[in-house]
Amino acid sequence: MKHKNSILICGGVLAAILGLSVTLNTAYADETTDNSTISTENVQNNTLVDNDTIETRSFNQVTYPGGDWNVDPTDAIPNSNYYYYVNAQWQEDNQASDDKPVTGINQDTQMDVSDQLDADIQEIQSGQITDVSDGMKHAVEFYTYLQNTYGVDDPNAYKAMMSQLNQINDLKDIDDFNNNLSELYKSGLNLPFSLRSDVGVEDSSQYILHFAAGYPVFPQQIRNWGNKSNIGMSIYAQMSNKLLGLIGYDSITANNIVAKAMKYDELLAKNTNQDIFQNDLAAQPVPDYTVNSDDFINNFDSLDINKLITETYGSTGSRVSIDDLEGYRHINDLINPNTFDEMKSWMVVNNLVQNAELLGSKAQQIYHNNNLYSEFDAQDPEDFANENLYNYYGSILSNYYGSKYTSDQTIAGATKMVTDINQAFAHRLESNTWLSQSTKNNAIAKLNKMAIKIGYPTQVTDSYSDVNFDQYIPLITIIDNLNQIDIENSIESFSKPVDRSIWTMGGYEVNAQYDPSRNEITIPSAQISKAFYDVDGNSSENYGSLGATIGHEISHAFDNIGALYDADGNLNNWWTDNDFANFQDIVQKMSIEYNNIPYNSTVLDGYKSVGENMADNSGLVIALDVAKKQPDFNINKFFESWAKSWQYSALPIIDQMYAIMDEHIPGPVRVNVTLQNMDDFYKTYDIKKGDAMWLDPEKRITIW
């Protein structure tokens, strides 16, 4: 990924413990989330955080890379802090505040794209825009439905919720659970495990089943925080009690259910390894572990997984991917006759809380207006409508936005940049001095086979075309219907080859990605907007921004994770032992280089962020290789464009949260440390030993 994406764990819980009120707005194009929107209210006075307890460290700036962050931006020169030197005026005009705790060129551009789409949707609603696809018309009907139904207190919504929960309440024992498991699974209820059809890691041309134990509301890493996590769990329990009471449970029953649910959540936390705070090289994300189907089936004592798979998917296939090996090993401790009552209660609470937003204003008030979320009110209907529109109609919105706002000339220009950067990367690999020829050949073959998606999907379908968005149907029922369709499509996909034409990132996203299982990069329309690429502009500026992004994504094919996949996207070792040992040494050195850099009252984790930092390192170097060949080459414009493409300002608590939860380091640090590894930067700005932007030559890292 080019930059921070949506937080993948329970961000609201973590943010509350740190002292934030958080809204995590996600927008889905097929499978991929959009950028987080984070807001704070009176952060300093929030009772769940004591900033004195958050470690802040002061370091000698010469000891750590990144430049001098103590210098006033208006006084910065290239030798002290290059990011500040280029962006001094921007930093002065865009300081983060409680009202806007994080801002930057990526966030602002994404907001511009969203505002444009919002305006178009309103004009489609009003009839001002009529020339749109049937899918887009249906999407706007869904948007209108959401606006009209969000926050409406409808007794039928409570009945619909109770109908779902009664599927759980009516279960008598573990045998009854197994007998009804296929129906529970297909209904989309949260279960104490997950089973899904997804791309195989050893053969990415086929879908295989992926299994994981249930995800705890409070993972062990959060529980280890002591009193703060206890506060969060107490608030969650209170909220759950109130929601149960709202839909008709008496207080004694509700208290009993919640107590059992919290006990089961603790059991999940102790017996799973949903690691959200990876902080060493060995803990970096690794490909899924796979087992043969017979061993998989035989692993379960009480859970009749074979019956579920047979009734749902027909067969297990030859192998099953294990997403959480620890949970897989302990699944019989989690699901058995002795844990059944607690497991059942956990399912009730989990499914109710997940659907609270869909039950009207009273449930929304309970969900939002409690100490876990400070005094954060329920979402505005427009925001809720937008969030769910992107969630379910992301591919159609991608097609609409891209086809309307991205010219063929822009896509052609960006495509040529990708081709040129890919070729420059191949030249770097061929000239490499530490790789054997066989590994070089395999790496270049991977480059040559890399799929490129630029702009937007040209072919999309409306999966929900048969759904009638009648405003008198409860919101929870409509959302449940849409989810049922998604589940049915996922089950159906299991027997089919992987469709590599599907876009896994929205054309409206200001972002980019590399997918190792598809050996594919995606550069969406919003990323090739004028904020990062001007088809008529200076080539050095284009290569310093969009070119660096393209190089970054291509480089992910050869980072600490991408290097494990071959040209076909399969988990397959294509390295010699000696070459891979040398590569791991570089990974270690880069992890150390970025580790413990102090920034904005937090300390950065070089091990967790190493894949992104490797991609920055290679991407900018290779973009510069191509930029130098252009007739209007200007190295100053190239470096300045790089710095401008990472304009960013955030409150300390935002960067503290990202440091814990995200694999990306803040943009300003990315700018400076990447430059400190490039000899051309020193020559261009006459950086000398003793300058804050100096890094000794023997410490500079060039990967390829």
Beta strands, then each sheet from edge to edge (+ up, - down):
strand 1: 102-104
strand 2: 193-199
strand 3: 207-213
strand 4: 289-292
strand 5: 319-322
strand 6: 451-455
strand 7: 513-515
strand 8: 520-524
strand 9: 598-599
strand 10: 602-603
strand 11: 648-650
sheet 1: 1+ 11-
sheet 2: 2+ 3- 5- 4+
sheet 3: 6+ 8+ 7-
sheet 4: 9+ 10-
end
